[in-house]
Amino acid sequence: MTGMANTGRNDTCPCGSGKKFKRCCQEKLRTKNSYNILTMLVLIGALAAAVAAGISTLTRDSVPIPAGKVWSPEHGHYH
């Protein structure tokens, strides 16, 4: 029995159904691969957000706020 990765669209499906691969398991395999890619992208996004939040916390907490000063967002420093 050959693996699904080596099966052509018009070959008999390796699952034993007797149907052509394109009418049987090809869509299941495509859906599974799409789900895996989507899951990986979500995890990468969550990791990037966590790293950005950690960097933001380190930057903000490591610089003491000068007494009597006010943060200026348009200039990016205290006045």
N, C-alpha and C positions, 0 to 999 in steps of 0.2 A: 504494500500500500504506500503510495507516495504522499508526501506532505502537501498541505493546502498551498504553501508558498510556491510549490513547483507545478501547481495545477493550472491549466489554461481555462479560459472562460467556457469553452465548448467541450471540455473533457468531462467524463463522468465524475460526479462528486465523490471524493474519497470517504464520505461518511457512510456510503453504502446504500443510499436511497434509490439509486438508479437514475436520478435526474441529472441534468447538466449542472455543472458547478455554478454557472451564472444564474440559474433558477433555484438554487438550493442554499448553499452556505456562503456564497461570495458576499452577499449583503451583510450577513451576520459578522463576517470577518472584518469588513469595511467599517461597520458600526463600532465594533470592539476597538479597532485602531483609532478611530475618531475620539472615542471616549478616553482612551489612554493619553492622547495628545492634549485634550482639553483639561484633564486632571493635572498633567504636568505643567501646563500654562498657569492654572490656578495656583498651584503650589509655588511656582517661581514668582508670581505676583505677590503672594503672601510673604514670601521670604524677602523680597525687595522692600515691601512696606515695613516689615519688622526691622530691617537694617536701617532704613531711613528714619524710623522712629527712634531707634537707638542712637544714631548719630545726632539727631536733633536734641535728644535728652542730654547727651554728653556735652554738646556745644553750649546749650543753655545753662546747664548746671555748673560748668567749669569756669564761667566768667562771672565774677561777683558784680551785682548791680551797684554802680556808684551812688553814693548818698546824694540826694537832691537832684538826681538826673532823671530824665524822661526818655524812653525809647522812641526814636524817630524811624518808622518803617520806610519812609521814602528815602532816607539817607543810609539806613542800615547800621546806625550807631546811636549812642546816648548823647543828649544835649543837656 
